[in-house]
Amino acid sequence: MTAVNRMNQERQQAAVIIVSGLSGAGKSSALKVLEDIGYFCIDNLPVAFLTKFIELSGNFSSSIKGIALVMDLREEEFLTSFPDLYRRLKNSSVSLDLIFLEADEQTLIKRYSETRRKHPVSIAGSVARAVARERELLVEIRALASYRINTSGFTIHQFKDYLRKIVSADAGKENLNISLLSFGFRNGLPPEADIVMDVRFLPNPYFIESLRLQSGLDSGVKKYVLGHPVSRSFVERFHALLKMLIPEYQREGKSYLTVAIGCTGGQHRSVAIVSQLSDLLQEDGFELSISHRDIKKL
C-alpha cells in the first residue's frame, strides 16, 4: 500500500500549508504568523520528508490547527522533486495548499541590502541577477500555488492581517469571503485587491467647499456623488457585474475576494460607492467586510 493510499484511510488529517516563494518575500514572517494562530511550523523541510510527515500528521494533537511548512530552493531537490510530488498529494485526500510569496525586484534588493544575508542563488557580483534568476527558476512552483501574494506594498502588520484572512477563509472553502475596500490612488494600489475599479471619472465633492472636509460616509457627500446620472448608471452596472462574478468565483473554488474601489484621495467618491454597493450586495444576501483604507488621509 502506498503512502498516499494510507493517508486516504486516515479519518483525521491536519490541514497542511506549504509556504514557498522568492527569497526575501516574507517566508519567515509568514511562518511566525501561522505559528501564532496555532499551526505547527517547520522551516526548510526537505522534499524527501514531505509525504511521510503528512502521513504522520494524523497523530498530531487536536489542539493544533494545522501544519505549515516552508519549502524552497535552499534544498537541492526542491526544484526537481517538489512539483510532481505536490501534484500527487494535491490529487489525494490530503488538505493541502501552497502559498507563494513574491515581491518586486527593488523591494527584494532593498531587503537583502538591509539584512546583508547571502542570496541562496549564487551569482557572482549582483543581487539583482540572483533575484532575477530565482524568479525564473520558480516559475513552475508559482503556477502550482493556491495563493500568490505580492508583499511589496505591505507593512508587516498588513501582511499579517492578510495572511490570517487567507488562512481563515481556507478553513471554510464553501464560503467566499468578500471584502469591499475604498482607497486613494495617490497612496498606491492595495496589493490585496483582486478586482480594482477606478471611479475618478465621477463628479468630485472635493471641489465643493462645504463637502471638502467630509467623507463619503456623510450624507451630503453621498447625496452629491450618487445624485449624478453617471454615478447611478455606474453603480447599477457594476453591481450587476459583481452579482454575475461572485457565483463564478465560488464555483472556481476561490475563498477570498477583495473588490477595491479607488478615487484620487480615497476620501469621497470611492467611499460613497463602496457604501452604496455594500447595501446592494447585502440585500442580495452576500456577507461582506467593508474597509476604507485612506478615509483619514486628507
N, C-alpha and C positions, 0 to 999 in steps of 0.2 A: 504494500500500500504506500502510495507516495505521500510526501509531507503535506501537499495541498489537499489530498483526499482526507487525510487525518484531520486537517483543520476544518474541513467541511462538516465533520462529525461533531465538532465542539459545540456545545449548547450555549456557552457564554464565551464571547471573544471580545477582547478590548479593542476599541477603535484605535487605529494607527494613523498618525500623521507623519509623513516624511517631509522634512524641510530641506530644500536644496536651493541652488542658485549661484549668483555671482559672488565672488569673494568681496567682502566689504558692503554687501547689500543689506545686512542685518540679521544673519542667521543666528548668531549668538544671542542677540536681543530677543529674537522670536522664541528661542528655546527657554529663555528666562520667563517670558510671558506665559508660555504654555505650562511651565513648571508651577508658576504662581496660581494658575487656575485648576491645578490638580492633575496634570499629566506627569507620568513617569518619563524622564528625559535622558537621552544619551546623545552625546556629540561624537561625530565621526565614526559611526558604526560601519564596519567592513561589510561589503555586499554579501560575502560568503556566510555571514551570520544572520542575514535578514529572515530567511524562511524559518529557520529553527527558532529564532527569537519570537516571531509572530506565533508560531505553534505553541510555544511555552507561555505566551501571554494570557492564555485562558486560565492559568493558575495564579494570576495576579490578584491582589486584594480587591474586593468590590468597591473599596473607597477610592481607588484610582480611576479617574475619569477617562483616561486613555493613555496612549503611548506616543511620544513624539521623538523622532529620530532625525538628527542632522546627518545627511549623507551627501558627499560631494567629491570633486576630483582630487582632493588630498589623498584619496586612496587610489592606487594604481588600477584596480579592477573596475572602478566605478563606471567609466565611460563605455567599456566593452561589455560588462555583465549586467549592469543595472537595468537598462531599458527593457530587455526581454523578460527578465525576472519580474519587473514591476507589472508588465502587461499580463503575465500569467497569474500573478497574485490578484490583480485587479479583476480578472475574469472569474476568480473563485468567489467563495462566500465571505472572504475577509473584508472587513470595513476599513478601507484604505484610501487615503487621499494624499496627493503631492502638492505642496505649496512651493512655488518657485519665486524667489526674491531676486529683484534686479534693480538697477539704478542707471542713470545716465553716466556717460564717461567722466565728465568733470567732477561729478559727485564722488564717484569711486576713487578717482585720483586724489581728490582732496582728503578723503577719509584715510587713504593709505599714507599720505604725506603727514597727516596728524598723528597716526599711530606708529609710524616708522616700522611697520611689520613687513616682512618679505612676502611678496605675492607668490601664491602656490604655483603659478605658471611661470617657470623660469625663462625669461627672455632678457638677455643682457641689454642694459643701457636705457630701458624705458618702461616705466609702469604703464604708460598709455598703451604700448604694444602688448603688454601682458594682459591688460584688461580686454583689449580687442580680441586677442587670441582666445581667451577664456570664453567670451561670448560666442565665438564661432564653435568652440568645442561643445558647448552646452545646448546647441540648437535642438537636438533631438529630445533632451531631457525637458527643456522648456515646453515643447509640444505636448508632452505627456501630462502636464500639470493640470490639476483641478482648479487651481487658483494661481494667477500670476500677479504679483504685487510689485509695483514700481515705488520704491521707498525714497526717491529723490526729494520729493517735496514734503515729506513727513517730518514733524518733530518726533522725538522719541515717544511722547505721550500720545500723539495722533496715531503713530504706528501701533502702539499697544492697544488702543481702543479699537482700531480697525481689525487687528488680528483677533481680538476677543469676539468681535461681531461675526467674523467668518467662522470661527470655531463653534460659536453658539448656533449660528444658522445651520452649520453642517450636522449638528446633533439632531435636527428635525428637518430632514430634507423634503418632507412632504409639504412644508410651508415655504413660501417665498417671502423673505423679509424685505420690505420695500421702504426705502428712505427717500424723502424729498428734501433737497438741500438748496438753499439760496446762497449765492456768493457774488463777489465783485471781481470782474476780470482784472482790475488793476492790482489785485492781491494774488493773482495767479489762479490757474485751474485747480480744482480739487482733485488730487490724484486718485481718490477712491471712486470717482464718478464712472458709471457705466454708460449713461446717456447724458450728454451736455446740450442744453438749449440756450441760445443767445437771444435775450429779449431787449437788447439795446435799441431795437427799431421802434419800440413802443414810446409814447409820449412820456417825457421825463419830468416828474414832480420837483426835481432839484431846482428847476428854473422858476418855480412858483415860490415866492419868498415865504409865504405863510406855511408852506409844506416842507421846506428845505430841511429843517431840523427834526422832522418827524420821520417815521419809518413806515414800511408797507403794512405793518400791523395796525396802524392808526386808521380810523375810519375815513378821514379826509383824503389820505393818500390812496387808499383802496378805491374810494369812490372816483377819484381823479383818473387813476390808471385804468380801471375797469369800465369807466364811463365812455371810453372811446370805442367806436365800432371795430377798429383793427384789433384792439385788445380782446374784445368779446369773441371775435371770429377766431383769433389765435387760440384762446382757452378752449373753445368748443372743439376745434380740430385736433389740438394736442391731447386733450382729454380722450377723444375718440381713438387716437393712435395708441395711447397708453393702455386703454381698455383692450385693444387688439393684441398688443405686445405682451402684456403681463401673463396671460394664459400660455402664450407660446414659450416664454422663458420658463414657466413652471413645467411644461411638458418636456423641455430640453434638460431639465434637472437642475437649473440654476437655483441657488439657495439664497442669494443676497443680491439685491438690485438697488443701486443708487442713481436717482434721477436728479441732476444738478441743473438749476436754472440760474443764469448769470446776467447781471446788468453791469453798469460801469463800476459802481461802488459797493453793490450788494446791500443797499440801504432801502431802496424804494420799490422799483419795478419788480425785481426778482422776488422780493419778499411778498409783495401783494399777489403775484402769480402763484407762488407756492402755496400761499394761504388759500386761494380760491381752488386750486387743483386738489389740495388735500381734502377740502369739504366735498368736492365732487366724487373723488375716489372712495372716500369713506362712506358716502351714500351708496356707492356701488358694492360695498361690502368688503373692501380691501382694508387690511390693517396696515397702518403706516407709522413710521417715526419721522419727525419733522425737525430740521435744524436750520438755523440762519447763521452761517459762518461769520459774515462780516457786518452784521447789523449794527455793531457798536463802533465800527471803524469809520468815523466821519472824516 
